Amino acid sequence: MKEMFDQELIHSRLEAKHLPSMGWGLHAREFIHKDEVFILERPLITINVDESACYHCGNSIVDRHVCDGCNVETYCSSECRTEAAMGYHRSLCGTNINSIRQKVLQNPDVLGKTIYHVYKMVGMALNQMEKPYQPLSIENIPKLRYISGFSRSLIRSGWVVQLYHDVTSAIEPIVPNIKELLSFEVCTQLASLVMVNAYKIPGPTQTSEPWEEGSALCFMSTFINHSCVPNADHGFENGFHFVRASRDIHPGEEITLTYVNPDEDLATRRYHLKRTWGFDCHCTRCVMESQRKGNIIYEDLPFTTSTMISEQDAQQVMRIDAINCLNEDADRFGIQGLYQEALTRYLSVVDAINEEIDDVTYARAISQANNVRNYAILHAGLCCLHLKDYANAVTYTSHILDDDAINIQALLIRGEAFLHMKEVRLGKQDFKCLAQLDPHNTEAKQIL
């Protein structure tokens, strides 16, 4: 990645540099004045499901321009219609776009919009190829090959399984072999990239509903790292994303934005940064605030709140969190398709928690231990499904469903495993339950 990067993709006033242990960073080549807008770019992908918004840029539609092919996608101008066709829509024209937009309306948070992003990304990749299509990868998508991101919150949610089914089911009418072209691993990489790098576009008013808010994946802005004392801010206007200097920025200085609410206290900021982006912030503000508190246990405790706890209780939480690191390692192996390696690590988490749990007395640590163990068991079942070890896939997911009978991912995994084992009645029973919990679940509809 580093050697392949084309600096001409970044305009002349800025420079993308690869930073040790931090990935890419964006730096000023020349002096940038306070309040000066120095990045103004059309997002690579814009998501907005408001019926009055352009399918491509998200702007309000005054003069409607409808796709002549599918007669569904609607744009604010002929330019947007052409850009959409060239960017992603040519390969997706005629797919079940309404099912994707309906999913966003049902799940109007970040995860819901991620489905739409991935759908468009797949179209971007297909647009770069001639038929017959070859297997997709991020390398097939211009500019996205330079963007990286690993979202722990997405992987931990288990929701990516449903996302994969929603995206492939929508595209299957036009590309029947889409599941052969788009692997679960590549789909997870694309979704994770969105979760880490996409920006929220505010709704039209301060009281807008979540579904009225948009989402955009930009290019140059994705190279900007976080700081709790940023030197820039950003926003959207007329379909463009802008970045503006909040103070004077000197040549060679790194451009920074804040990923979290800067008014929050140290513990809350660190919680959100670790939870969503997977890193600990060591900017000047965080270091100074940490030193002022003078309490190592308070600051090093992962995902803490503003409430102090005893050293003994803190140690219990930290021991569970240390075990949880094995889940993170397993997640990475799973994303790469190395299911046996991932399975081994998930099972080691279960063993470690079982050994530790009898010595845990702090209520929060007990709850955390159970969550960590259940996550590992559920994903062990998913690995077994990929490895065609259907009996153990049923065993692990049944353990989850004994405690949580409405766990959608466990029902989906176990239902598929039962069907592979020719236990059709049991499989349909799980999918029937799944359909009751999620009436729009495409996998359940196909089975039933």
ZIFENQUI-V451207 format. One record per residue. RES is the residue in one letter. PSI is psi in whole degrees, 0 to 359 (none if undefined). OMEGA is omega in radians with two decimals (* if undefined). Layout:
# ZIFENQUI-V451207
[[RES:PSI:OMEGA] [RES:PSI:OMEGA]]
This chain:
# ZIFENQUI-V451207
[[M:311:-3.05] [K:316:-3.08] [E:332:-3.06] [M:347:-2.96] [F:134:-3.14] [D:107:-3.10] [Q:342:3.13] [E:345:3.07] [L:341:3.08] [I:134:-3.07] [H:166:-2.87] [S:341:-3.09] [R:350:-3.07] [L:161:3.13] [E:131:3.06] [A:126:3.13] [K:145:3.09] [H:119:-3.04] [L:138:3.12] [P:127:3.07] [S:5:-3.10] [M:352:-3.06] [G:214:-3.09] [W:154:3.02] [G:151:-3.12] [L:129:-3.06] [H:151:3.12] [A:134:3.03] [R:335:-3.11] [E:172:-3.08] [F:135:3.09] [I:124:-3.06] [H:151:3.04] [K:139:3.13] [D:5:3.11] [E:131:3.04] [V:116:-3.08] [F:355:2.97] [I:128:3.05] [L:107:-3.03] [E:148:3.00] [R:128:3.13] [P:151:3.03] [L:319:-3.14] [I:134:3.05] [T:135:-3.13] [I:128:3.05] [N:119:-3.07] [V:7:3.02] [D:130:-3.07] [E:340:-3.14] [S:5:-3.08] [A:147:3.08] [C:134:3.14] [Y:337:-3.07] [H:304:-3.03] [C:345:3.13] [G:356:3.12] [N:158:3.09] [S:141:-3.11] [I:124:3.04] [V:309:3.10] [D:111:-3.01] [R:134:3.06] [H:110:-3.03] [V:143:3.08] [C:128:-3.12] [D:338:-3.09] [G:303:-3.08] [C:342:-3.11] [N:27:-3.13] [V:302:-3.10] [E:131:-3.06] [T:136:-3.03] [Y:164:-3.11] [C:348:-3.12] [S:164:3.07] [S:331:3.10] [E:317:3.11] [C:322:3.11] [R:319:3.12] [T:316:3.13] [E:319:3.13] [A:316:3.14] [A:315:-3.13] [M:328:-3.07] [G:309:-3.04] [Y:332:-2.90] [H:334:-3.11] [R:319:-3.12] [S:341:-3.06] [L:356:-3.10] [C:122:-3.11] [G:355:3.07] [T:173:-3.07] [N:69:-3.10] [I:329:-3.12] [N:327:3.11] [S:325:3.11] [I:313:-3.12] [R:326:3.10] [Q:323:3.11] [K:322:3.12] [V:320:3.12] [L:326:3.12] [Q:330:-3.13] [N:73:-2.98] [P:16:3.09] [D:193:-3.09] [V:319:-3.10] [L:318:-3.13] [G:314:-3.14] [K:336:3.13] [T:326:3.09] [I:314:-3.10] [Y:318:3.10] [H:310:-3.09] [V:320:3.08] [Y:311:3.14] [K:325:3.10] [M:319:3.11] [V:318:3.08] [G:319:3.11] [M:319:-3.14] [A:315:-3.14] [L:326:-3.14] [N:338:-3.11] [Q:354:-3.03] [M:157:2.98] [E:154:3.06] [K:146:-0.02] [P:140:-3.08] [Y:150:3.04] [Q:163:3.11] [P:141:-3.05] [L:151:2.98] [S:167:3.11] [I:332:3.13] [E:340:3.13] [N:348:-2.99] [I:114:-3.13] [P:140:3.11] [K:321:-3.12] [L:337:-3.13] [R:340:-3.13] [Y:350:-3.07] [I:136:3.14] [S:164:3.10] [G:136:3.09] [F:113:-3.07] [S:109:3.11] [R:325:-3.10] [S:324:3.11] [L:311:-3.10] [I:319:-3.11] [R:332:-3.07] [S:338:-3.07] [G:359:-3.04] [W:344:-3.08] [V:335:3.08] [V:313:3.11] [Q:321:3.12] [L:315:-3.13] [Y:315:3.14] [H:320:-3.14] [D:315:-3.11] [V:311:-3.10] [T:324:3.14] [S:324:3.14] [A:328:-3.05] [I:339:-3.07] [E:324:-3.14] [P:331:-3.12] [I:324:-3.13] [V:86:-3.02] [P:332:-3.11] [N:29:-3.07] [I:327:-3.14] [K:337:3.04] [E:330:-3.11] [L:320:-3.10] [L:105:3.12] [S:159:3.09] [F:324:-3.11] [E:316:3.14] [V:320:3.09] [C:318:3.12] [T:320:3.10] [Q:316:-3.14] [L:314:-3.14] [A:319:3.14] [S:320:3.12] [L:319:3.11] [V:314:-3.08] [M:325:-3.07] [V:328:-2.93] [N:343:-3.06] [A:147:3.10] [Y:145:3.05] [K:134:3.04] [I:117:-3.09] [P:151:3.06] [G:177:-3.06] [P:337:3.13] [T:168:3.13] [Q:341:-3.14] [T:21:-3.11] [S:146:3.04] [E:156:-3.13] [P:323:-3.12] [W:342:3.11] [E:348:3.11] [E:145:3.12] [G:184:3.13] [S:140:-3.08] [A:139:3.03] [L:115:-3.09] [C:176:-3.13] [F:289:-3.06] [M:322:-3.07] [S:337:-3.12] [T:344:3.13] [F:357:-3.11] [I:123:-3.13] [N:172:-3.08] [H:149:2.89] [S:144:3.07] [C:352:3.00] [V:71:-3.02] [P:161:3.06] [N:10:3.13] [A:160:2.98] [D:177:-3.04] [H:169:3.11] [G:185:-3.13] [F:143:3.11] [E:125:3.08] [N:39:3.08] [G:3:3.14] [F:150:3.04] [H:130:3.13] [F:150:3.02] [V:131:-3.01] [R:140:3.13] [A:128:3.09] [S:352:3.01] [R:174:3.07] [D:137:3.13] [I:127:-3.03] [H:155:3.12] [P:135:-3.12] [G:346:-3.11] [E:142:3.12] [E:138:3.05] [I:134:3.12] [T:146:2.98] [L:165:3.02] [T:132:3.13] [Y:347:-3.05] [V:175:3.09] [N:114:-3.08] [P:347:3.14] [D:349:3.13] [E:159:3.14] [D:173:-3.05] [L:311:-3.08] [A:318:-3.12] [T:318:3.11] [R:313:-3.12] [R:325:3.10] [Y:309:-3.09] [H:321:3.14] [L:317:-3.14] [K:319:-3.06] [R:317:-3.03] [T:316:-3.04] [W:350:3.00] [G:24:3.11] [F:159:3.05] [D:129:-3.13] [C:131:3.09] [H:38:3.07] [C:171:-3.06] [T:322:-3.13] [R:314:-3.13] [C:319:3.14] [V:314:-3.13] [M:316:-3.13] [E:324:3.12] [S:317:3.14] [Q:325:-3.14] [R:322:-3.13] [K:328:3.06] [G:32:-3.12] [N:99:-3.03] [I:317:-3.10] [I:317:-3.14] [Y:316:-3.05] [E:326:-3.08] [D:349:-3.11] [L:117:-3.09] [P:140:3.03] [F:40:-3.12] [T:167:3.00] [T:189:-3.10] [S:0:-3.08] [T:132:3.09] [M:145:3.06] [I:169:-3.10] [S:159:3.13] [E:320:-3.13] [Q:315:3.12] [D:320:3.12] [A:321:3.12] [Q:323:3.11] [Q:315:3.13] [V:317:-3.11] [M:326:3.10] [R:319:3.12] [I:319:3.14] [D:325:3.10] [A:319:3.08] [I:323:-3.11] [N:338:3.10] [C:331:3.09] [L:327:3.05] [N:319:3.13] [E:318:3.08] [D:316:3.14] [A:320:3.11] [D:316:-3.10] [R:320:3.08] [F:319:-3.14] [G:318:3.13] [I:327:-3.14] [Q:359:-3.13] [G:10:3.14] [L:73:-2.95] [Y:326:3.14] [Q:318:3.10] [E:320:3.12] [A:316:-3.13] [L:316:3.14] [T:319:-3.11] [R:321:3.09] [Y:318:-3.13] [L:329:3.09] [S:329:3.06] [V:315:-3.14] [V:314:3.14] [D:317:-3.10] [A:318:3.13] [I:319:3.13] [N:325:3.11] [E:328:-3.03] [E:329:-2.89] [I:328:-3.11] [D:338:-3.12] [D:1:-3.10] [V:126:-3.11] [T:338:-3.09] [Y:127:-3.01] [A:317:-3.12] [R:322:3.12] [A:323:3.09] [I:313:3.13] [S:317:3.13] [Q:318:-3.13] [A:316:3.13] [N:320:3.11] [N:317:3.13] [V:315:-3.12] [R:315:-3.13] [N:322:3.08] [Y:315:-3.13] [A:318:-3.13] [I:315:-3.14] [L:315:-3.09] [H:339:2.95] [A:319:3.07] [G:320:3.11] [L:318:3.10] [C:317:3.13] [C:323:3.10] [L:315:3.11] [H:326:-3.13] [L:1:-3.14] [K:24:3.02] [D:74:-2.95] [Y:327:-3.13] [A:314:3.13] [N:330:3.06] [A:319:3.09] [V:318:-3.11] [T:311:-3.08] [Y:316:-3.11] [T:330:3.07] [S:325:3.09] [H:319:3.12] [I:315:-3.07] [L:338:3.05] [D:326:-3.14] [D:333:-3.06] [D:86:-3.01] [A:348:-3.12] [I:25:3.09] [N:108:-3.01] [I:317:-3.10] [Q:321:3.12] [A:319:3.09] [L:319:-3.13] [L:314:-3.13] [I:312:-3.10] [R:321:3.12] [G:316:3.11] [E:319:3.13] [A:316:3.11] [F:317:-3.13] [L:320:3.09] [H:331:3.13] [M:6:-3.11] [K:17:3.05] [E:70:-2.99] [V:318:-3.11] [R:314:-3.13] [L:321:3.12] [G:314:3.13] [K:329:3.10] [Q:318:3.10] [D:318:-3.12] [F:330:3.06] [K:317:3.08] [C:319:3.12] [L:319:-3.13] [A:327:3.10] [Q:323:3.13] [L:323:-3.11] [D:88:-3.07] [P:339:-3.09] [H:8:-3.13] [N:114:-3.05] [T:324:-3.14] [E:315:3.14] [A:320:3.13] [K:319:-3.12] [Q:320:-3.11] [I:318:-3.06] [L:none:*]]
